């Protein structure tokens, strides 16, 4: 299923590992990650509850997901990449 979309989970560095968070993210983070996805032209979908879904293949790339998560938490990056 190449076009399958799965729930987005922020990825954080924990020690030497990249770990996908299972906790619910804030409304502010949701807006920030959508800004990052728009900047990088990442396709995503949002359901009526505000949950974000991304392509399955992309979700498996933890390095890229960590990069996007880090940018979504970086106010300076967000302010300079509208």
C-alpha positions in Angstrom: 0.0 0.0 0.0 2.1 2.8 -1.3 -0.4 5.6 -0.7 -1.5 4.5 2.8 -1.6 7.2 5.4 -0.8 6.6 9.1 -0.9 8.8 12.2 2.0 11.2 12.6 4.0 10.7 15.7 6.7 13.3 16.7 10.2 11.7 17.0 12.6 12.7 19.7 16.2 11.7 20.6 16.4 9.6 23.7 20.0 8.8 24.5 21.4 7.4 21.2 18.0 6.4 19.9 15.2 8.1 17.9 11.9 7.3 19.5 8.4 8.1 18.2 6.2 9.6 20.9 2.8 8.1 21.5 1.6 11.1 23.6 -1.0 13.6 22.2 0.6 16.8 20.9 -0.6 20.3 21.6 -2.6 22.5 19.3 0.5 24.7 19.0 2.7 21.8 17.9 0.0 20.7 15.4 0.1 24.1 13.7 3.9 24.1 13.8 4.3 20.6 12.2 1.8 21.6 9.5 4.0 24.6 8.8 7.0 22.4 8.5 5.2 19.9 6.3 3.9 22.7 4.0 7.5 24.1 3.8 8.9 20.7 2.7 5.8 19.9 0.6 5.1 16.8 2.7 1.6 15.5 1.9 -0.6 15.1 5.0 -4.2 14.7 5.9 -6.0 15.9 9.0 -9.2 14.3 10.4 -12.1 16.1 12.1 -10.3 15.7 15.5 -7.2 17.4 14.3 -5.1 14.2 14.1 -2.4 14.4 11.4 -1.7 11.5 9.0 1.3 11.2 6.7 2.4 8.6 4.1 3.4 5.3 5.7 6.8 5.3 3.9 7.7 8.7 5.3 6.6 7.7 8.8 9.2 4.9 8.8 12.1 7.4 8.2 12.9 8.3 11.8 15.8 10.6 10.9 13.5 12.7 8.7 10.7 12.6 11.3 13.1 13.7 14.0 14.3 16.6 11.8 10.7 17.7 11.2 9.8 17.4 14.9 12.9 19.4 15.9 12.0 22.2 13.4 8.4 22.3 14.7 9.7 22.9 18.2 12.2 25.6 17.0 10.6 29.1 17.2 13.5 30.7 15.3 13.2 28.2 12.4 9.4 28.7 12.3 9.7 32.5 12.2 12.2 32.4 9.3 10.4 29.7 7.2 6.9 30.9 6.6 
